[in-house]
Amino acid sequence: MAQTTASFMVDGMTCDGCVSAIKRALAAIDGVDSTDVNLATREVKVTYDPTRAGVSSLQNAIRGAGYEVS
C-alpha cells in the first residue's frame, strides 16, 4: 500500500484540545494512517492511502472540526 503525505496550514488552533480535535477528525477517515499536528507552526501533516482518502476529504474533516485550512 503506497502512502502519501499531505501538509496543511491550519488557522484557529489555540491549545492541545484543538490538536486532539483535529487528530480525532482525521483518524475517523478511512485510509488515514497517521497525523502530526504542530500547534506552534500551525502545520498538520497527514499520512494516508490515496486510494482510500483524498486531500479534499482531509481538508473537509479539519473544517468540520471548526478550523480553517490553507
PASEBA-1860 file (N, C-alpha, C; in nm, 3 decimals):
! residues 70
1> MAQTTASF> 0.085/-0.118/0.000/0.000/0.000/0.000/0.089/0.124/0.000 ~ 0.079/0.204/-0.102/0.158/0.326/-0.113/0.095/0.436/-0.029 ~ 0.173/0.494/0.057/0.126/0.602/0.143/0.168/0.736/0.084 ~ 0.086/0.837/0.107/0.114/0.973/0.064/0.103/1.062/0.186 ~ 0.182/1.170/0.188/0.173/1.266/0.298/0.130/1.400/0.242 ~ 0.031/1.460/0.308/-0.016/1.593/0.272/0.006/1.685/0.392 ~ 0.043/1.810/0.363/0.063/1.909/0.469/-0.032/2.025/0.448 ~ -0.088/2.073/0.559/-0.181/2.185/0.556/-0.144/2.286/0.664
9> MVDGMTCD> -0.169/2.412/0.635/-0.160/2.515/0.736/-0.301/2.533/0.791 ~ -0.314/2.532/0.924/-0.446/2.535/0.987/-0.453/2.655/1.082 ~ -0.555/2.738/1.062/-0.578/2.853/1.149/-0.686/2.820/1.251 ~ -0.672/2.877/1.370/-0.774/2.861/1.473/-0.733/2.768/1.586 ~ -0.620/2.700/1.573/-0.574/2.613/1.681/-0.513/2.699/1.791 ~ -0.559/2.678/1.915/-0.507/2.758/2.026/-0.457/2.676/2.143 ~ -0.486/2.544/2.144/-0.448/2.465/2.261/-0.437/2.317/2.224 ~ -0.399/2.236/2.323/-0.387/2.092/2.300/-0.522/2.028/2.269
17> GCVSAIKR> -0.630/2.088/2.318/-0.763/2.038/2.284/-0.791/2.050/2.136 ~ -0.744/2.159/2.076/-0.759/2.178/1.931/-0.681/2.071/1.856 ~ -0.561/2.044/1.902/-0.478/1.941/1.839/-0.550/1.807/1.844 ~ -0.606/1.774/1.960/-0.678/1.648/1.976/-0.801/1.641/1.886 ~ -0.873/1.751/1.875/-0.993/1.754/1.790/-0.957/1.728/1.644 ~ -0.849/1.787/1.598/-0.806/1.767/1.459/-0.761/1.623/1.438 ~ -0.685/1.570/1.532/-0.640/1.432/1.520/-0.758/1.335/1.516 ~ -0.857/1.358/1.601/-0.977/1.272/1.602/-1.052/1.280/1.470
25> ALAAIDGV> -1.069/1.401/1.419/-1.142/1.420/1.294/-1.073/1.348/1.178 ~ -0.941/1.356/1.174/-0.867/1.292/1.065/-0.862/1.140/1.082 ~ -0.851/1.094/1.207/-0.845/0.950/1.233/-0.975/0.880/1.192 ~ -1.085/0.953/1.188/-1.214/0.895/1.150/-1.226/0.867/1.001 ~ -1.131/0.917/0.923/-1.135/0.897/0.778/-1.067/0.766/0.742 ~ -1.138/0.683/0.667/-1.082/0.557/0.620/-0.962/0.585/0.531 ~ -0.851/0.522/0.562/-0.730/0.539/0.483/-0.624/0.625/0.549 ~ -0.661/0.700/0.653/-0.563/0.782/0.723/-0.480/0.692/0.813
33> DSTDVNLA> -0.347/0.701/0.797/-0.255/0.618/0.874/-0.205/0.691/0.998 ~ -0.165/0.817/0.981/-0.113/0.892/1.096/-0.128/1.042/1.072 ~ -0.129/1.116/1.182/-0.134/1.261/1.175/-0.030/1.319/1.269 ~ 0.027/1.431/1.228/0.121/1.505/1.312/0.073/1.649/1.311 ~ 0.032/1.697/1.428/-0.021/1.832/1.439/0.075/1.915/1.523 ~ 0.128/2.023/1.464/0.220/2.111/1.534/0.149/2.241/1.566 ~ 0.117/2.260/1.692/0.043/2.378/1.737/0.123/2.506/1.712 ~ 0.253/2.502/1.737/0.337/2.622/1.725/0.346/2.673/1.581
41> TREVKVTY> 0.358/2.581/1.486/0.375/2.622/1.346/0.242/2.620/1.270 ~ 0.136/2.568/1.332/0.003/2.556/1.272/0.001/2.456/1.157 ~ 0.099/2.367/1.151/0.108/2.272/1.040/0.051/2.136/1.080 ~ -0.027/2.080/0.989/-0.082/1.946/1.007/-0.030/1.860/0.892 ~ 0.034/1.748/0.926/0.081/1.653/0.826/0.001/1.525/0.843 ~ -0.051/1.477/0.732/-0.134/1.357/0.733/-0.075/1.254/0.637 ~ -0.052/1.134/0.687/-0.007/1.024/0.602/-0.129/0.935/0.578 ~ -0.157/0.909/0.451/-0.280/0.838/0.416/-0.262/0.756/0.289
49> DPTRAGVS> -0.358/0.668/0.267/-0.363/0.586/0.146/-0.447/0.661/0.043 ~ -0.387/0.709/-0.065/-0.462/0.790/-0.162/-0.569/0.712/-0.239 ~ -0.567/0.580/-0.230/-0.674/0.504/-0.296/-0.799/0.498/-0.208 ~ -0.786/0.539/-0.081/-0.899/0.533/0.012/-0.941/0.670/0.065 ~ -0.854/0.770/0.053/-0.886/0.905/0.103/-0.821/1.006/0.009 ~ -0.879/1.126/0.005/-0.826/1.230/-0.082/-0.801/1.358/-0.003 ~ -0.728/1.449/-0.064/-0.695/1.575/0.001/-0.821/1.651/0.041 ~ -0.921/1.651/-0.045/-1.043/1.726/-0.012/-1.114/1.668/0.110
57> SLQNAIRG> -1.114/1.536/0.124/-1.178/1.477/0.242/-1.099/1.510/0.369 ~ -0.967/1.518/0.358/-0.885/1.556/0.473/-0.914/1.701/0.513 ~ -0.916/1.790/0.415/-0.944/1.930/0.441/-1.085/1.948/0.499 ~ -1.181/1.876/0.444/-1.319/1.886/0.494/-1.331/1.838/0.638 ~ -1.253/1.737/0.676/-1.256/1.689/0.814/-1.202/1.795/0.910 ~ -1.096/1.864/0.868/-1.039/1.971/0.951/-1.138/2.085/0.962 ~ -1.198/2.122/0.851/-1.301/2.229/0.853/-1.420/2.188/0.939 ~ -1.459/2.062/0.929/-1.571/2.012/1.007/-1.545/2.016/1.157
65> AGYEVS> -1.417/2.011/1.194/-1.380/2.020/1.335/-1.376/2.165/1.383 ~ -1.397/2.260/1.287/-1.405/2.400/1.324/-1.283/2.485/1.295 ~ -1.197/2.439/1.206/-1.073/2.512/1.178/-1.064/2.549/1.030 ~ -0.985/2.651/1.002/-0.963/2.696/0.864/-0.837/2.630/0.808 ~ -0.845/2.584/0.685/-0.734/2.516/0.620/-0.684/2.600/0.503 ~ -0.551/2.612/0.493/-0.494/2.680/0.375/-0.382/2.596/0.317
END
